[in-house]
Amino acid sequence: MSGSTELPPCPEDSPSMASRFANISNKISTAAGNYKTFLLAFVIIVVWAVSGPIFGFSDTWQLVINTGTTIVTFLMVFLIQNTQNRDAAAVHLKLDELISALEAADDRVMAAESIPESQMTEWQKHYTELSESQDSIEEDVKELRESLPKR
């Protein structure tokens, strides 16, 4: 049942909570990975450290950086996970399209992420054996070519 098929049309973008969150998390993830964001964080830490003597290295002074970094870390965990989930889903879709386009491919592999782990282990063994037999064939071909007289 291999072969490329038409994808269903994308639904109109609705301002749902999920789509808004996806858009916001995309933008924040992109911004967080920018060198300017790193520089901003670095400047904040330097300003905080330099202000230490001004505030007498008080508990409140320490609490400011601890609270700020904890909140940012907590929120970033969810944003990063959301971004990774969407990226993984996109990669799966792209691989599924490639698998479906190949006549010799086993279409069942497209659902590999949802099979039981025991089945996945069996499939991994199967594909490892295929890979090893392919390597063996390639070595045999190489030896055969080397044994042929040079032109």
C-alpha positions as a Markdown table, in Angstrom:
| # | Residue | x | y | z |
|---|---|---|---|---|
| 1 | Met | 0.0 | 0.0 | 0.0 |
| 2 | Ser | 3.0 | 2.3 | -0.7 |
| 3 | Gly | 2.6 | 5.4 | -2.7 |
| 4 | Ser | 2.2 | 9.1 | -2.0 |
| 5 | Thr | -1.3 | 10.4 | -1.4 |
| 6 | Glu | -2.7 | 13.8 | -1.1 |
| 7 | Leu | -2.7 | 15.3 | 2.4 |
| 8 | Pro | -6.0 | 16.6 | 3.7 |
| 9 | Pro | -6.2 | 20.4 | 3.5 |
| 10 | Cys | -5.0 | 22.3 | 6.5 |
| 11 | Pro | -7.9 | 23.7 | 8.6 |
| 12 | Glu | -8.1 | 27.5 | 8.7 |
| 13 | Asp | -6.0 | 28.8 | 11.5 |
| 14 | Ser | -8.3 | 29.4 | 14.5 |
| 15 | Pro | -7.2 | 31.5 | 17.4 |
| 16 | Ser | -7.4 | 28.5 | 19.7 |
| 17 | Met | -5.4 | 28.4 | 22.9 |
| 18 | Ala | -3.3 | 25.6 | 21.6 |
| 19 | Ser | -2.4 | 27.5 | 18.4 |
| 20 | Arg | -1.6 | 30.6 | 20.3 |
| 21 | Phe | 0.6 | 28.7 | 22.7 |
| 22 | Ala | 2.4 | 27.1 | 19.7 |
| 23 | Asn | 3.0 | 30.4 | 18.1 |
| 24 | Ile | 4.2 | 32.0 | 21.3 |
| 25 | Ser | 6.4 | 29.1 | 22.2 |
| 26 | Asn | 7.9 | 29.1 | 18.7 |
| 27 | Lys | 8.8 | 32.8 | 19.0 |
| 28 | Ile | 10.2 | 32.4 | 22.5 |
| 29 | Ser | 12.2 | 29.3 | 21.5 |
| 30 | Thr | 13.7 | 31.2 | 18.6 |
| 31 | Ala | 14.5 | 34.2 | 20.7 |
| 32 | Ala | 16.0 | 32.0 | 23.5 |
| 33 | Gly | 18.4 | 30.4 | 21.1 |
| 34 | Asn | 19.6 | 33.8 | 19.8 |
| 35 | Tyr | 23.0 | 35.1 | 20.8 |
| 36 | Lys | 21.5 | 38.4 | 21.8 |
| 37 | Thr | 19.4 | 36.6 | 24.5 |
| 38 | Phe | 22.6 | 35.1 | 25.9 |
| 39 | Leu | 24.2 | 38.5 | 26.0 |
| 40 | Leu | 21.2 | 40.0 | 27.7 |
| 41 | Ala | 21.3 | 37.2 | 30.3 |
| 42 | Phe | 25.0 | 37.7 | 30.8 |
| 43 | Val | 24.5 | 41.5 | 31.3 |
| 44 | Ile | 21.8 | 40.8 | 33.9 |
| 45 | Ile | 24.1 | 38.5 | 35.8 |
| 46 | Val | 26.9 | 41.1 | 35.7 |
| 47 | Val | 24.6 | 43.9 | 36.8 |
| 48 | Trp | 23.3 | 41.6 | 39.6 |
| 49 | Ala | 26.9 | 40.7 | 40.7 |
| 50 | Val | 28.1 | 44.3 | 40.6 |
| 51 | Ser | 25.1 | 45.4 | 42.6 |
| 52 | Gly | 26.0 | 43.0 | 45.4 |
| 53 | Pro | 28.2 | 45.4 | 47.4 |
| 54 | Ile | 25.5 | 48.1 | 47.0 |
| 55 | Phe | 22.9 | 45.9 | 48.7 |
| 56 | Gly | 25.5 | 44.4 | 51.1 |
| 57 | Phe | 25.1 | 40.9 | 49.6 |
| 58 | Ser | 21.8 | 40.7 | 51.5 |
| 59 | Asp | 19.4 | 37.8 | 51.5 |
| 60 | Thr | 17.0 | 39.8 | 49.3 |
| 61 | Trp | 19.8 | 40.5 | 46.8 |
| 62 | Gln | 20.4 | 36.7 | 46.5 |
| 63 | Leu | 16.7 | 36.0 | 46.5 |
| 64 | Val | 16.2 | 38.2 | 43.4 |
| 65 | Ile | 18.5 | 36.2 | 41.2 |
| 66 | Asn | 17.4 | 32.8 | 42.6 |
| 67 | Thr | 13.7 | 33.6 | 42.1 |
| 68 | Gly | 14.3 | 35.0 | 38.6 |
| 69 | Thr | 16.3 | 32.1 | 37.4 |
| 70 | Thr | 13.9 | 29.6 | 38.9 |
| 71 | Ile | 10.9 | 31.1 | 37.2 |
| 72 | Val | 12.7 | 31.4 | 33.8 |
| 73 | Thr | 13.9 | 27.8 | 34.1 |
| 74 | Phe | 10.5 | 26.5 | 35.0 |
| 75 | Leu | 8.8 | 28.2 | 32.1 |
| 76 | Met | 11.5 | 27.3 | 29.6 |
| 77 | Val | 11.2 | 23.6 | 30.4 |
| 78 | Phe | 7.6 | 23.6 | 29.1 |
| 79 | Leu | 8.4 | 25.8 | 26.1 |
| 80 | Ile | 11.4 | 23.6 | 25.1 |
| 81 | Gln | 9.4 | 20.4 | 25.5 |
| 82 | Asn | 6.6 | 21.8 | 23.4 |
| 83 | Thr | 9.0 | 22.8 | 20.6 |
| 84 | Gln | 10.7 | 19.4 | 20.7 |
| 85 | Asn | 7.4 | 17.6 | 20.5 |
| 86 | Arg | 6.3 | 19.6 | 17.4 |
| 87 | Asp | 9.7 | 19.2 | 15.8 |
| 88 | Ala | 9.6 | 15.4 | 16.4 |
| 89 | Ala | 6.1 | 15.2 | 15.0 |
| 90 | Ala | 7.2 | 17.1 | 11.9 |
| 91 | Val | 10.2 | 14.8 | 11.4 |
| 92 | His | 7.9 | 11.8 | 11.7 |
| 93 | Leu | 5.5 | 13.2 | 9.1 |
| 94 | Lys | 8.4 | 13.8 | 6.7 |
| 95 | Leu | 9.8 | 10.3 | 7.2 |
| 96 | Asp | 6.3 | 8.9 | 6.8 |
| 97 | Glu | 6.0 | 10.6 | 3.5 |
| 98 | Leu | 9.3 | 9.2 | 2.3 |
| 99 | Ile | 8.3 | 5.7 | 3.5 |
| 100 | Ser | 5.0 | 5.9 | 1.8 |
| 101 | Ala | 6.6 | 7.0 | -1.5 |
| 102 | Leu | 8.9 | 3.9 | -1.6 |
| 103 | Glu | 7.4 | 0.8 | -3.1 |
| 104 | Ala | 9.7 | -1.6 | -1.3 |
| 105 | Ala | 9.2 | 0.1 | 2.1 |
| 106 | Asp | 7.1 | -1.6 | 4.8 |
| 107 | Asp | 4.3 | 0.9 | 5.5 |
| 108 | Arg | 3.9 | -0.5 | 9.1 |
| 109 | Val | 7.2 | 1.3 | 10.0 |
| 110 | Met | 5.3 | 4.6 | 9.7 |
| 111 | Ala | 3.6 | 3.8 | 13.1 |
| 112 | Ala | 6.8 | 2.6 | 14.8 |
| 113 | Glu | 6.5 | 5.3 | 17.6 |
| 114 | Ser | 3.2 | 3.7 | 18.7 |
| 115 | Ile | 4.1 | 0.0 | 18.8 |
| 116 | Pro | 5.0 | -1.9 | 22.0 |
| 117 | Glu | 8.6 | -1.7 | 23.0 |
| 118 | Ser | 9.0 | -5.5 | 22.5 |
| 119 | Gln | 7.8 | -5.2 | 18.9 |
| 120 | Met | 10.2 | -2.3 | 18.3 |
| 121 | Thr | 13.1 | -4.4 | 19.7 |
| 122 | Glu | 12.2 | -7.1 | 17.2 |
| 123 | Trp | 12.1 | -4.6 | 14.3 |
| 124 | Gln | 15.4 | -3.2 | 15.4 |
| 125 | Lys | 17.0 | -6.6 | 15.3 |
| 126 | His | 15.4 | -7.2 | 11.8 |
| 127 | Tyr | 16.8 | -4.0 | 10.4 |
| 128 | Thr | 20.2 | -4.5 | 12.1 |
| 129 | Glu | 20.4 | -7.9 | 10.3 |
| 130 | Leu | 19.4 | -6.3 | 7.0 |
| 131 | Ser | 22.1 | -3.7 | 7.5 |
| 132 | Glu | 24.7 | -6.3 | 8.3 |
| 133 | Ser | 23.8 | -8.4 | 5.3 |
| 134 | Gln | 24.0 | -5.3 | 3.1 |
| 135 | Asp | 27.4 | -4.5 | 4.5 |
| 136 | Ser | 28.5 | -8.1 | 3.8 |
| 137 | Ile | 27.2 | -7.8 | 0.2 |
| 138 | Glu | 29.1 | -4.5 | -0.3 |
| 139 | Glu | 32.3 | -6.1 | 1.0 |
| 140 | Asp | 31.9 | -9.1 | -1.4 |
| 141 | Val | 31.4 | -6.7 | -4.3 |
| 142 | Lys | 34.4 | -4.7 | -3.3 |
| 143 | Glu | 36.5 | -7.9 | -3.1 |
| 144 | Leu | 35.2 | -9.0 | -6.5 |
| 145 | Arg | 36.1 | -5.7 | -8.1 |
| 146 | Glu | 39.6 | -5.8 | -6.6 |
| 147 | Ser | 40.1 | -9.3 | -8.0 |
| 148 | Leu | 39.2 | -8.3 | -11.5 |
| 149 | Pro | 42.0 | -7.4 | -13.9 |
| 150 | Lys | 42.6 | -3.7 | -14.2 |
| 151 | Arg | 41.8 | -2.1 | -17.6 |
